[in-house]
Amino acid sequence: MGPIDKRNRLDEEPFGSRIAKNNSVFIDYQGKPIKSLKGTEAEKFLQKINAAQDSKEVQLLLAKITGNFKRGNERLASTKNKRFP
């Protein structure tokens, strides 16, 4: 994957997806739901997934569609508890 996945985290396949009957897509990270796609957004995503050549490319697509969901909220939650004992 080159410079995109330098630490090979996508090899562990942390992302998963489920497709509902109404073509809604639910995206999970380590078994926890993070995002759902509906309508045209879900259709475009499914086309990209079907065109993917290998599982690492699928993982990269899942990572890109979820965005940077882990940044910015972990540190804030831990400091809130420390300020107000």
N, CA, C and O atoms as a CHARMM CRD file, in Angstrom:
* protein
*
  340
    1    1 MET  N      0.82800  -1.18500   0.00000 PROA 1      0.00000
    2    1 MET  CA     0.00000   0.00000   0.00000 PROA 1      0.00000
    3    1 MET  C      0.87000   1.24500   0.00000 PROA 1      0.00000
    4    1 MET  O      0.37500   2.33800  -0.27600 PROA 1      0.00000
    5    2 GLY  N      2.12500   1.11100   0.29600 PROA 2      0.00000
    6    2 GLY  CA     3.04700   2.23100   0.17300 PROA 2      0.00000
    7    2 GLY  C      2.91100   3.24600   1.28600 PROA 2      0.00000
    8    2 GLY  O      2.74800   2.88200   2.45100 PROA 2      0.00000
    9    3 PRO  N      2.97900   4.53900   0.92600 PROA 3      0.00000
   10    3 PRO  CA     2.99200   5.58800   1.95200 PROA 3      0.00000
   11    3 PRO  C      1.65400   5.78900   2.66100 PROA 3      0.00000
   12    3 PRO  O      1.60000   6.51000   3.65700 PROA 3      0.00000
   13    4 ILE  N      0.59200   5.18500   2.18600 PROA 4      0.00000
   14    4 ILE  CA    -0.71600   5.39000   2.80500 PROA 4      0.00000
   15    4 ILE  C     -0.82400   4.63300   4.12600 PROA 4      0.00000
   16    4 ILE  O     -1.31000   5.17900   5.11600 PROA 4      0.00000
   17    5 ASP  N     -0.37900   3.40000   4.14200 PROA 5      0.00000
   18    5 ASP  CA    -0.48800   2.56000   5.33900 PROA 5      0.00000
   19    5 ASP  C      0.90700   2.12900   5.78800 PROA 5      0.00000
   20    5 ASP  O      1.27600   0.96300   5.64700 PROA 5      0.00000
   21    6 LYS  N      1.66800   3.05800   6.32000 PROA 6      0.00000
   22    6 LYS  CA     3.06300   2.79800   6.67700 PROA 6      0.00000
   23    6 LYS  C      3.20200   1.76400   7.79100 PROA 6      0.00000
   24    6 LYS  O      4.16200   0.99400   7.80100 PROA 6      0.00000
   25    7 ARG  N      2.26600   1.73800   8.71800 PROA 7      0.00000
   26    7 ARG  CA     2.36700   0.81700   9.85800 PROA 7      0.00000
   27    7 ARG  C      1.56800  -0.46400   9.65500 PROA 7      0.00000
   28    7 ARG  O      1.42900  -1.26300  10.58100 PROA 7      0.00000
   29    8 ASN  N      1.04600  -0.66200   8.46100 PROA 8      0.00000
   30    8 ASN  CA     0.30200  -1.87600   8.09400 PROA 8      0.00000
   31    8 ASN  C     -0.86100  -2.17900   9.03000 PROA 8      0.00000
   32    8 ASN  O     -1.11800  -3.33900   9.35300 PROA 8      0.00000
   33    9 ARG  N     -1.54900  -1.15700   9.45600 PROA 9      0.00000
   34    9 ARG  CA    -2.70000  -1.37400  10.34900 PROA 9      0.00000
   35    9 ARG  C     -3.90400  -1.94300   9.60600 PROA 9      0.00000
   36    9 ARG  O     -4.74700  -2.61000  10.20500 PROA 9      0.00000
   37   10 LEU  N     -3.98600  -1.68200   8.31100 PROA 10     0.00000
   38   10 LEU  CA    -5.11500  -2.19400   7.54500 PROA 10     0.00000
   39   10 LEU  C     -4.99000  -3.69400   7.28400 PROA 10     0.00000
   40   10 LEU  O     -5.97000  -4.33300   6.90200 PROA 10     0.00000
   41   11 ASP  N     -3.80600  -4.26500   7.48400 PROA 11     0.00000
   42   11 ASP  CA    -3.64500  -5.71500   7.34200 PROA 11     0.00000
   43   11 ASP  C     -4.44200  -6.46600   8.40000 PROA 11     0.00000
   44   11 ASP  O     -4.84700  -7.60800   8.17900 PROA 11     0.00000
   45   12 GLU  N     -4.66700  -5.83800   9.54000 PROA 12     0.00000
   46   12 GLU  CA    -5.43100  -6.46000  10.62700 PROA 12     0.00000
   47   12 GLU  C     -6.93300  -6.43100  10.35500 PROA 12     0.00000
   48   12 GLU  O     -7.70600  -7.05600  11.08100 PROA 12     0.00000
   49   13 GLU  N     -7.34800  -5.71600   9.32300 PROA 13     0.00000
   50   13 GLU  CA    -8.75100  -5.54600   8.92900 PROA 13     0.00000
   51   13 GLU  C     -9.62200  -5.07900  10.09200 PROA 13     0.00000
   52   13 GLU  O    -10.51700  -5.80400  10.52600 PROA 13     0.00000
   53   14 PRO  N     -9.36500  -3.86900  10.60200 PROA 14     0.00000
   54   14 PRO  CA   -10.15000  -3.35800  11.72900 PROA 14     0.00000
   55   14 PRO  C    -11.55700  -2.91800  11.33500 PROA 14     0.00000
   56   14 PRO  O    -12.43700  -2.83600  12.19100 PROA 14     0.00000
   57   15 PHE  N    -11.77900  -2.63700  10.05900 PROA 15     0.00000
   58   15 PHE  CA   -13.07900  -2.15800   9.60700 PROA 15     0.00000
   59   15 PHE  C    -13.91400  -3.30000   9.05700 PROA 15     0.00000
   60   15 PHE  O    -13.39200  -4.24900   8.47100 PROA 15     0.00000
   61   16 GLY  N    -15.20700  -3.19200   9.25700 PROA 16     0.00000
   62   16 GLY  CA   -16.15100  -4.14900   8.71300 PROA 16     0.00000
   63   16 GLY  C    -17.37000  -3.41400   8.20100 PROA 16     0.00000
   64   16 GLY  O    -17.62400  -2.27100   8.58000 PROA 16     0.00000
   65   17 SER  N    -18.12200  -4.07600   7.33800 PROA 17     0.00000
   66   17 SER  CA   -19.33400  -3.43500   6.82500 PROA 17     0.00000
   67   17 SER  C    -20.44000  -4.46900   6.69400 PROA 17     0.00000
   68   17 SER  O    -20.19600  -5.65000   6.44700 PROA 17     0.00000
   69   18 ARG  N    -21.65600  -3.98800   6.86700 PROA 18     0.00000
   70   18 ARG  CA   -22.84600  -4.82300   6.70700 PROA 18     0.00000
   71   18 ARG  C    -23.79900  -4.10200   5.77500 PROA 18     0.00000
   72   18 ARG  O    -23.91600  -2.87700   5.82200 PROA 18     0.00000
   73   19 ILE  N    -24.47600  -4.85500   4.93500 PROA 19     0.00000
   74   19 ILE  CA   -25.43300  -4.27400   4.00000 PROA 19     0.00000
   75   19 ILE  C    -26.82300  -4.76200   4.38500 PROA 19     0.00000
   76   19 ILE  O    -27.06500  -5.96500   4.48300 PROA 19     0.00000
   77   20 ALA  N    -27.73100  -3.81600   4.60100 PROA 20     0.00000
   78   20 ALA  CA   -29.10500  -4.15400   4.97500 PROA 20     0.00000
   79   20 ALA  C    -29.93100  -4.42300   3.71300 PROA 20     0.00000
   80   20 ALA  O    -29.46300  -4.20500   2.59600 PROA 20     0.00000
   81   21 LYS  N    -31.15000  -4.89400   3.90400 PROA 21     0.00000
   82   21 LYS  CA   -32.02500  -5.20000   2.77300 PROA 21     0.00000
   83   21 LYS  C    -32.35400  -3.97500   1.92900 PROA 21     0.00000
   84   21 LYS  O    -32.53000  -4.08100   0.71600 PROA 21     0.00000
   85   22 ASN  N    -32.43500  -2.82300   2.56600 PROA 22     0.00000
   86   22 ASN  CA   -32.77500  -1.59800   1.83600 PROA 22     0.00000
   87   22 ASN  C    -31.52900  -0.89300   1.29000 PROA 22     0.00000
   88   22 ASN  O    -31.57200   0.30100   0.99400 PROA 22     0.00000
   89   23 ASN  N    -30.42200  -1.62700   1.15600 PROA 23     0.00000
   90   23 ASN  CA   -29.13800  -1.13200   0.64600 PROA 23     0.00000
   91   23 ASN  C    -28.50400  -0.07100   1.53400 PROA 23     0.00000
   92   23 ASN  O    -27.68300   0.71100   1.05400 PROA 23     0.00000
   93   24 SER  N    -28.85300  -0.02200   2.78400 PROA 24     0.00000
   94   24 SER  CA   -28.12400   0.81100   3.73400 PROA 24     0.00000
   95   24 SER  C    -26.84600   0.06800   4.11200 PROA 24     0.00000
   96   24 SER  O    -26.83300  -1.16000   4.19900 PROA 24     0.00000
   97   25 VAL  N    -25.78300   0.82000   4.33400 PROA 25     0.00000
   98   25 VAL  CA   -24.49800   0.22300   4.68500 PROA 25     0.00000
   99   25 VAL  C    -24.12400   0.68500   6.08700 PROA 25     0.00000
  100   25 VAL  O    -24.16700   1.87800   6.39000 PROA 25     0.00000
  101   26 PHE  N    -23.76000  -0.26200   6.93200 PROA 26     0.00000
  102   26 PHE  CA   -23.32900   0.04200   8.28700 PROA 26     0.00000
  103   26 PHE  C    -21.84900  -0.30700   8.39900 PROA 26     0.00000
  104   26 PHE  O    -21.44800  -1.43100   8.09900 PROA 26     0.00000
  105   27 ILE  N    -21.04000   0.65800   8.83000 PROA 27     0.00000
  106   27 ILE  CA   -19.59900   0.47500   8.91700 PROA 27     0.00000
  107   27 ILE  C    -19.19700   0.37100  10.38200 PROA 27     0.00000
  108   27 ILE  O    -19.59300   1.19200  11.20900 PROA 27     0.00000
  109   28 ASP  N    -18.40000  -0.65700  10.69100 PROA 28     0.00000
  110   28 ASP  CA   -17.93500  -0.92100  12.05100 PROA 28     0.00000
  111   28 ASP  C    -16.42300  -0.76500  12.11700 PROA 28     0.00000
  112   28 ASP  O    -15.71900  -0.96700  11.12700 PROA 28     0.00000
  113   29 TYR  N    -15.93500  -0.40000  13.30200 PROA 29     0.00000
  114   29 TYR  CA   -14.50600  -0.39200  13.57500 PROA 29     0.00000
  115   29 TYR  C    -14.28300  -1.22900  14.82000 PROA 29     0.00000
  116   29 TYR  O    -14.75500  -0.88500  15.90300 PROA 29     0.00000
  117   30 GLN  N    -13.57200  -2.31200  14.66500 PROA 30     0.00000
  118   30 GLN  CA   -13.32400  -3.27600  15.73700 PROA 30     0.00000
  119   30 GLN  C    -14.62700  -3.71200  16.39700 PROA 30     0.00000
  120   30 GLN  O    -14.71300  -3.81400  17.62100 PROA 30     0.00000
  121   31 GLY  N    -15.63100  -3.96500  15.58000 PROA 31     0.00000
  122   31 GLY  CA   -16.90600  -4.46100  16.06300 PROA 31     0.00000
  123   31 GLY  C    -17.87500  -3.41700  16.57300 PROA 31     0.00000
  124   31 GLY  O    -19.00700  -3.74800  16.92900 PROA 31     0.00000
  125   32 LYS  N    -17.45400  -2.15900  16.61700 PROA 32     0.00000
  126   32 LYS  CA   -18.32800  -1.09100  17.11100 PROA 32     0.00000
  127   32 LYS  C    -18.82000  -0.25500  15.93000 PROA 32     0.00000
  128   32 LYS  O    -18.02000   0.17200  15.09800 PROA 32     0.00000
  129   33 PRO  N    -20.12700  -0.02000  15.85400 PROA 33     0.00000
  130   33 PRO  CA   -20.65200   0.76600  14.72500 PROA 33     0.00000
  131   33 PRO  C    -20.19900   2.22400  14.78800 PROA 33     0.00000
  132   33 PRO  O    -20.23800   2.85600  15.84300 PROA 33     0.00000
  133   34 ILE  N    -19.76600   2.74500  13.63400 PROA 34     0.00000
  134   34 ILE  CA   -19.33600   4.14200  13.60300 PROA 34     0.00000
  135   34 ILE  C    -20.09800   4.98700  12.60800 PROA 34     0.00000
  136   34 ILE  O    -20.28600   6.18300  12.82900 PROA 34     0.00000
  137   35 LYS  N    -20.54100   4.38800  11.51400 PROA 35     0.00000
  138   35 LYS  CA   -21.17800   5.20500  10.48900 PROA 35     0.00000
  139   35 LYS  C    -22.18000   4.36300   9.72500 PROA 35     0.00000
  140   35 LYS  O    -22.00600   3.15600   9.55800 PROA 35     0.00000
  141   36 SER  N    -23.24000   5.02800   9.26200 PROA 36     0.00000
  142   36 SER  CA   -24.20200   4.36400   8.38900 PROA 36     0.00000
  143   36 SER  C    -24.39500   5.22000   7.14500 PROA 36     0.00000
  144   36 SER  O    -24.40500   6.45000   7.21100 PROA 36     0.00000
  145   37 LEU  N    -24.54700   4.55100   6.01900 PROA 37     0.00000
  146   37 LEU  CA   -24.74200   5.22500   4.74100 PROA 37     0.00000
  147   37 LEU  C    -26.09200   4.81500   4.18100 PROA 37     0.00000
  148   37 LEU  O    -26.48800   3.65300   4.27600 PROA 37     0.00000
  149   38 LYS  N    -26.79500   5.77800   3.59600 PROA 38     0.00000
  150   38 LYS  CA   -28.10600   5.50200   3.01600 PROA 38     0.00000
  151   38 LYS  C    -28.21600   6.18000   1.66100 PROA 38     0.00000
  152   38 LYS  O    -27.48500   7.12600   1.36600 PROA 38     0.00000
  153   39 GLY  N    -29.12700   5.69400   0.84900 PROA 39     0.00000
  154   39 GLY  CA   -29.44900   6.34100  -0.41800 PROA 39     0.00000
  155   39 GLY  C    -28.31100   6.31500  -1.42200 PROA 39     0.00000
  156   39 GLY  O    -27.62000   5.30800  -1.58300 PROA 39     0.00000
  157   40 THR  N    -28.13000   7.45100  -2.09800 PROA 40     0.00000
  158   40 THR  CA   -27.13000   7.52300  -3.16400 PROA 40     0.00000
  159   40 THR  C    -25.70800   7.38400  -2.62900 PROA 40     0.00000
  160   40 THR  O    -24.83200   6.85000  -3.31000 PROA 40     0.00000
  161   41 GLU  N    -25.48400   7.86400  -1.40900 PROA 41     0.00000
  162   41 GLU  CA   -24.15400   7.72500  -0.81400 PROA 41     0.00000
  163   41 GLU  C    -23.80700   6.24600  -0.63300 PROA 41     0.00000
  164   41 GLU  O    -22.67200   5.83800  -0.88200 PROA 41     0.00000
  165   42 ALA  N    -24.77000   5.45600  -0.20500 PROA 42     0.00000
  166   42 ALA  CA   -24.54900   4.02200  -0.03000 PROA 42     0.00000
  167   42 ALA  C    -24.34400   3.33200  -1.37600 PROA 42     0.00000
  168   42 ALA  O    -23.50400   2.44000  -1.49100 PROA 42     0.00000
  169   43 GLU  N    -25.09800   3.73300  -2.38600 PROA 43     0.00000
  170   43 GLU  CA   -24.96000   3.12700  -3.71200 PROA 43     0.00000
  171   43 GLU  C    -23.57900   3.39400  -4.30300 PROA 43     0.00000
  172   43 GLU  O    -22.95400   2.49000  -4.85800 PROA 43     0.00000
  173   44 LYS  N    -23.10300   4.63300  -4.18600 PROA 44     0.00000
  174   44 LYS  CA   -21.76900   4.97300  -4.69100 PROA 44     0.00000
  175   44 LYS  C    -20.69700   4.18600  -3.95000 PROA 44     0.00000
  176   44 LYS  O    -19.73600   3.70700  -4.55100 PROA 44     0.00000
  177   45 PHE  N    -20.87100   4.06000  -2.64900 PROA 45     0.00000
  178   45 PHE  CA   -19.90900   3.32000  -1.84100 PROA 45     0.00000
  179   45 PHE  C    -19.87900   1.85000  -2.24200 PROA 45     0.00000
  180   45 PHE  O    -18.80200   1.26300  -2.35100 PROA 45     0.00000
  181   46 LEU  N    -21.04000   1.24800  -2.46200 PROA 46     0.00000
  182   46 LEU  CA   -21.09700  -0.15900  -2.85300 PROA 46     0.00000
  183   46 LEU  C    -20.43800  -0.38800  -4.20700 PROA 46     0.00000
  184   46 LEU  O    -19.81500  -1.42800  -4.42100 PROA 46     0.00000
  185   47 GLN  N    -20.56800   0.56500  -5.11800 PROA 47     0.00000
  186   47 GLN  CA   -19.90100   0.45000  -6.41500 PROA 47     0.00000
  187   47 GLN  C    -18.38600   0.46000  -6.24500 PROA 47     0.00000
  188   47 GLN  O    -17.67600  -0.29800  -6.90600 PROA 47     0.00000
  189   48 LYS  N    -17.89300   1.32400  -5.35600 PROA 48     0.00000
  190   48 LYS  CA   -16.44800   1.38800  -5.10800 PROA 48     0.00000
  191   48 LYS  C    -15.94700   0.10100  -4.46000 PROA 48     0.00000
  192   48 LYS  O    -14.87400  -0.39500  -4.80400 PROA 48     0.00000
  193   49 ILE  N    -16.71700  -0.43400  -3.53000 PROA 49     0.00000
  194   49 ILE  CA   -16.33100  -1.67400  -2.85000 PROA 49     0.00000
  195   49 ILE  C    -16.28600  -2.83200  -3.84300 PROA 49     0.00000
  196   49 ILE  O    -15.36900  -3.65300  -3.80200 PROA 49     0.00000
  197   50 ASN  N    -17.26800  -2.90000  -4.72900 PROA 50     0.00000
  198   50 ASN  CA   -17.30300  -3.97900  -5.71400 PROA 50     0.00000
  199   50 ASN  C    -16.15800  -3.86500  -6.71300 PROA 50     0.00000
  200   50 ASN  O    -15.71800  -4.87400  -7.26400 PROA 50     0.00000
  201   51 ALA  N    -15.66800  -2.64700  -6.95500 PROA 51     0.00000
  202   51 ALA  CA   -14.56000  -2.44200  -7.88900 PROA 51     0.00000
  203   51 ALA  C    -13.19600  -2.64600  -7.23400 PROA 51     0.00000
  204   51 ALA  O    -12.18200  -2.70500  -7.92800 PROA 51     0.00000
  205   52 ALA  N    -13.16100  -2.75400  -5.91900 PROA 52     0.00000
  206   52 ALA  CA   -11.88800  -2.92200  -5.20400 PROA 52     0.00000
  207   52 ALA  C    -11.24900  -4.25500  -5.57800 PROA 52     0.00000
  208   52 ALA  O    -11.93700  -5.25300  -5.79100 PROA 52     0.00000
  209   53 GLN  N     -9.91800  -4.24800  -5.65400 PROA 53     0.00000
  210   53 GLN  CA    -9.20000  -5.43200  -6.12400 PROA 53     0.00000
  211   53 GLN  C     -8.81200  -6.39600  -5.01100 PROA 53     0.00000
  212   53 GLN  O     -8.73600  -7.60300  -5.24000 PROA 53     0.00000
  213   54 ASP  N     -8.56800  -5.88500  -3.81500 PROA 54     0.00000
  214   54 ASP  CA    -8.18500  -6.77100  -2.72200 PROA 54     0.00000
  215   54 ASP  C     -8.74200  -6.25300  -1.40100 PROA 54     0.00000
  216   54 ASP  O     -9.32700  -5.17100  -1.34200 PROA 54     0.00000
  217   55 SER  N     -8.55400  -7.03400  -0.34600 PROA 55     0.00000
  218   55 SER  CA    -9.14200  -6.67400   0.94800 PROA 55     0.00000
  219   55 SER  C     -8.50100  -5.42700   1.54800 PROA 55     0.00000
  220   55 SER  O     -9.15900  -4.68800   2.28000 PROA 55     0.00000
  221   56 LYS  N     -7.23400  -5.18500   1.24900 PROA 56     0.00000
  222   56 LYS  CA    -6.57600  -3.99300   1.78400 PROA 56     0.00000
  223   56 LYS  C     -7.15500  -2.72800   1.14700 PROA 56     0.00000
  224   56 LYS  O     -7.28300  -1.69700   1.80700 PROA 56     0.00000
  225   57 GLU  N     -7.49800  -2.81200  -0.11400 PROA 57     0.00000
  226   57 GLU  CA    -8.13000  -1.67300  -0.77900 PROA 57     0.00000
  227   57 GLU  C     -9.52200  -1.41900  -0.20600 PROA 57     0.00000
  228   57 GLU  O     -9.93900  -0.26900  -0.07400 PROA 57     0.00000
  229   58 VAL  N    -10.23500  -2.47900   0.13100 PROA 58     0.00000
  230   58 VAL  CA   -11.54500  -2.34300   0.77500 PROA 58     0.00000
  231   58 VAL  C    -11.38500  -1.67000   2.13400 PROA 58     0.00000
  232   58 VAL  O    -12.16600  -0.78400   2.48300 PROA 58     0.00000
  233   59 GLN  N    -10.37900  -2.08600   2.90400 PROA 59     0.00000
  234   59 GLN  CA   -10.12400  -1.47600   4.21000 PROA 59     0.00000
  235   59 GLN  C     -9.80100   0.00500   4.07000 PROA 59     0.00000
  236   59 GLN  O    -10.23400   0.81500   4.88900 PROA 59     0.00000
  237   60 LEU  N     -9.04200   0.36600   3.03500 PROA 60     0.00000
  238   60 LEU  CA    -8.70300   1.76400   2.80800 PROA 60     0.00000
  239   60 LEU  C     -9.94700   2.57400   2.45900 PROA 60     0.00000
  240   60 LEU  O    -10.10000   3.70300   2.92500 PROA 60     0.00000
  241   61 LEU  N    -10.83400   2.01100   1.64400 PROA 61     0.00000
  242   61 LEU  CA   -12.08700   2.69600   1.32000 PROA 61     0.00000
  243   61 LEU  C    -12.94500   2.89300   2.56700 PROA 61     0.00000
  244   61 LEU  O    -13.53500   3.95700   2.75600 PROA 61     0.00000
  245   62 LEU  N    -13.01400   1.88000   3.40800 PROA 62     0.00000
  246   62 LEU  CA   -13.78000   1.99300   4.65200 PROA 62     0.00000
  247   62 LEU  C    -13.17600   3.05000   5.56900 PROA 62     0.00000
  248   62 LEU  O    -13.90600   3.81000   6.20600 PROA 62     0.00000
  249   63 ALA  N    -11.85500   3.10100   5.63900 PROA 63     0.00000
  250   63 ALA  CA   -11.19000   4.10000   6.47800 PROA 63     0.00000
  251   63 ALA  C    -11.44900   5.50600   5.95600 PROA 63     0.00000
  252   63 ALA  O    -11.67600   6.42900   6.73800 PROA 63     0.00000
  253   64 LYS  N    -11.41700   5.67100   4.64700 PROA 64     0.00000
  254   64 LYS  CA   -11.62400   7.00100   4.06800 PROA 64     0.00000
  255   64 LYS  C    -13.05800   7.48000   4.25000 PROA 64     0.00000
  256   64 LYS  O    -13.28400   8.66000   4.51600 PROA 64     0.00000
  257   65 ILE  N    -14.02000   6.58900   4.11000 PROA 65     0.00000
  258   65 ILE  CA   -15.42200   7.00500   4.21400 PROA 65     0.00000
  259   65 ILE  C    -15.78200   7.36600   5.65700 PROA 65     0.00000
  260   65 ILE  O    -16.65700   8.20300   5.88100 PROA 65     0.00000
  261   66 THR  N    -15.12200   6.74800   6.63200 PROA 66     0.00000
  262   66 THR  CA   -15.42300   7.07800   8.02700 PROA 66     0.00000
  263   66 THR  C    -14.77500   8.38000   8.44600 PROA 66     0.00000
  264   66 THR  O    -15.19900   8.99300   9.42700 PROA 66     0.00000
  265   67 GLY  N    -13.76400   8.81200   7.72900 PROA 67     0.00000
  266   67 GLY  CA   -13.09400  10.06000   8.07200 PROA 67     0.00000
  267   67 GLY  C    -12.16400   9.86000   9.24800 PROA 67     0.00000
  268   67 GLY  O    -11.74800   8.73800   9.53700 PROA 67     0.00000
  269   68 ASN  N    -11.84400  10.92300   9.91100 PROA 68     0.00000
  270   68 ASN  CA   -10.89400  10.88700  11.01500 PROA 68     0.00000
  271   68 ASN  C    -11.67300  10.81300  12.32700 PROA 68     0.00000
  272   68 ASN  O    -11.57000  11.70700  13.16800 PROA 68     0.00000
  273   69 PHE  N    -12.44800   9.75200  12.49700 PROA 69     0.00000
  274   69 PHE  CA   -13.39500   9.68000  13.60800 PROA 69     0.00000
  275   69 PHE  C    -12.73900   9.54000  14.97100 PROA 69     0.00000
  276   69 PHE  O    -13.38300   9.82400  15.98200 PROA 69     0.00000
  277   70 LYS  N    -11.47900   9.11300  15.04000 PROA 70     0.00000
  278   70 LYS  CA   -10.85700   8.87700  16.34000 PROA 70     0.00000
  279   70 LYS  C    -10.09800  10.08300  16.86900 PROA 70     0.00000
  280   70 LYS  O     -9.62600  10.04900  18.00600 PROA 70     0.00000
  281   71 ARG  N     -9.96700  11.12000  16.10700 PROA 71     0.00000
  282   71 ARG  CA    -9.12200  12.23600  16.51200 PROA 71     0.00000
  283   71 ARG  C     -9.91000  13.28500  17.28000 PROA 71     0.00000
  284   71 ARG  O    -11.00700  13.67600  16.88000 PROA 71     0.00000
  285   72 GLY  N     -9.33500  13.73300  18.38300 PROA 72     0.00000
  286   72 GLY  CA    -9.87000  14.88500  19.07400 PROA 72     0.00000
  287   72 GLY  C    -10.79900  14.62100  20.23200 PROA 72     0.00000
  288   72 GLY  O    -11.02500  15.52600  21.03500 PROA 72     0.00000
  289   73 ASN  N    -11.34600  13.43500  20.36300 PROA 73     0.00000
  290   73 ASN  CA   -12.30700  13.25300  21.44000 PROA 73     0.00000
  291   73 ASN  C    -11.76000  12.43900  22.60800 PROA 73     0.00000
  292   73 ASN  O    -12.32200  12.50800  23.70100 PROA 73     0.00000
  293   74 GLU  N    -10.68900  11.67300  22.42200 PROA 74     0.00000
  294   74 GLU  CA   -10.18600  10.85800  23.52600 PROA 74     0.00000
  295   74 GLU  C     -9.56300  11.71900  24.61600 PROA 74     0.00000
  296   74 GLU  O     -9.85200  11.53600  25.79800 PROA 74     0.00000
  297   75 ARG  N     -8.72700  12.63600  24.22700 PROA 75     0.00000
  298   75 ARG  CA    -8.01800  13.45500  25.20200 PROA 75     0.00000
  299   75 ARG  C     -8.98400  14.38200  25.93200 PROA 75     0.00000
  300   75 ARG  O     -8.83600  14.60900  27.13300 PROA 75     0.00000
  301   76 LEU  N     -9.94900  14.90600  25.23300 PROA 76     0.00000
  302   76 LEU  CA   -10.91400  15.81800  25.83400 PROA 76     0.00000
  303   76 LEU  C    -11.70800  15.12100  26.94100 PROA 76     0.00000
  304   76 LEU  O    -11.92600  15.70500  28.00300 PROA 76     0.00000
  305   77 ALA  N    -12.13000  13.91000  26.71000 PROA 77     0.00000
  306   77 ALA  CA   -12.91500  13.19000  27.71000 PROA 77     0.00000
  307   77 ALA  C    -12.09300  12.88300  28.95600 PROA 77     0.00000
  308   77 ALA  O    -12.60700  12.94800  30.07200 PROA 77     0.00000
  309   78 SER  N    -10.83600  12.55200  28.77300 PROA 78     0.00000
  310   78 SER  CA   -10.02300  12.21300  29.94100 PROA 78     0.00000
  311   78 SER  C     -9.67200  13.44900  30.76700 PROA 78     0.00000
  312   78 SER  O     -9.53200  13.34000  31.98500 PROA 78     0.00000
  313   79 THR  N     -9.52700  14.61200  30.14800 PROA 79     0.00000
  314   79 THR  CA    -9.20200  15.82100  30.90700 PROA 79     0.00000
  315   79 THR  C    -10.42500  16.39500  31.60600 PROA 79     0.00000
  316   79 THR  O    -10.28300  17.05700  32.63400 PROA 79     0.00000
  317   80 LYS  N    -11.59900  16.16400  31.08800 PROA 80     0.00000
  318   80 LYS  CA   -12.81400  16.66000  31.74500 PROA 80     0.00000
  319   80 LYS  C    -12.97800  16.02700  33.11900 PROA 80     0.00000
  320   80 LYS  O    -13.33900  16.70400  34.08200 PROA 80     0.00000
  321   81 ASN  N    -12.71700  14.75000  33.20600 PROA 81     0.00000
  322   81 ASN  CA   -12.87200  14.04800  34.48100 PROA 81     0.00000
  323   81 ASN  C    -11.83700  14.49000  35.50100 PROA 81     0.00000
  324   81 ASN  O    -12.11100  14.46300  36.70100 PROA 81     0.00000
  325   82 LYS  N    -10.66600  14.89300  35.06000 PROA 82     0.00000
  326   82 LYS  CA    -9.61000  15.30000  35.98200 PROA 82     0.00000
  327   82 LYS  C     -9.82600  16.70600  36.51900 PROA 82     0.00000
  328   82 LYS  O     -9.40500  17.01500  37.63400 PROA 82     0.00000
  329   83 ARG  N    -10.47200  17.55700  35.74400 PROA 83     0.00000
  330   83 ARG  CA   -10.67600  18.93100  36.19000 PROA 83     0.00000
  331   83 ARG  C    -11.71100  19.04100  37.29400 PROA 83     0.00000
  332   83 ARG  O    -11.59400  19.88300  38.18400 PROA 83     0.00000
  333   84 PHE  N    -12.71200  18.19800  37.23500 PROA 84     0.00000
  334   84 PHE  CA   -13.80500  18.28400  38.20100 PROA 84     0.00000
  335   84 PHE  C    -13.86800  16.99700  39.01900 PROA 84     0.00000
  336   84 PHE  O    -14.56300  16.05500  38.63900 PROA 84     0.00000
  337   85 PRO  N    -13.15700  16.95300  40.12300 PROA 85     0.00000
  338   85 PRO  CA   -13.13600  15.71900  40.92700 PROA 85     0.00000
  339   85 PRO  C    -14.42400  15.47900  41.66800 PROA 85     0.00000
  340   85 PRO  O    -14.55000  14.48300  42.38100 PROA 85     0.00000
